[in-house]
Amino acid sequence: MENNPTSKLKPAMAWVATLWVVYIFIWYLQYKFLGHPGSVDLFTTLTDWLGFHGYEKAMRIGTGSCELLCSIILLTPGLQGLGGLGAITLMTGAIFFHLASPLGIDPYGDGGILFKQAVSVWTCGVIIAVLRRDQLVTLAHRAGLLKPQMA
């Protein structure tokens, strides 16, 4: 292990970012899984815009399930980098829908809190992936996506 001031700071930063992402994902599960009217309206807007009328529940529960799985991966120390990529992927979709669909940046008239949280989770996902890039390289090698470099 490195013996410099940042050797302990990087893992701590990764865990702080991880805990924020997991907190946001888990917090919003109650709205998605229990069918809160605001969540139902949001996903109805999205599915109608996409032309998938009547599939609000599938998209809402599917999104929540992906966020739950990502949270579990993030809390698994050897897979944090992969969880960071998952958070980036999920929040890229959320940010896209806020910007491109009728949903808009401020669907609830609260100053765009949901959008701002999506951006913060995306940013934390990038931080996690960068700080845990060694894990991503190891996983890519194991999966056969990268060939070992010759010395």
Secondary structure, DSSP 8 states (H G I E B T S, - for coil): ---STHHHHHHHHHHHHHHHHHHHHHHHHHHHHTT-HHHHHHHHHHHHHHT-TT-HHHHHHHHHHHHHHHHHHHTSGGGHHHHHHHHHHHHHHHHHHHHHSTT-S-TTSSSSHHHHHHHHHHHHHHHHHHHTHHHHHHHHHHTTSS-----
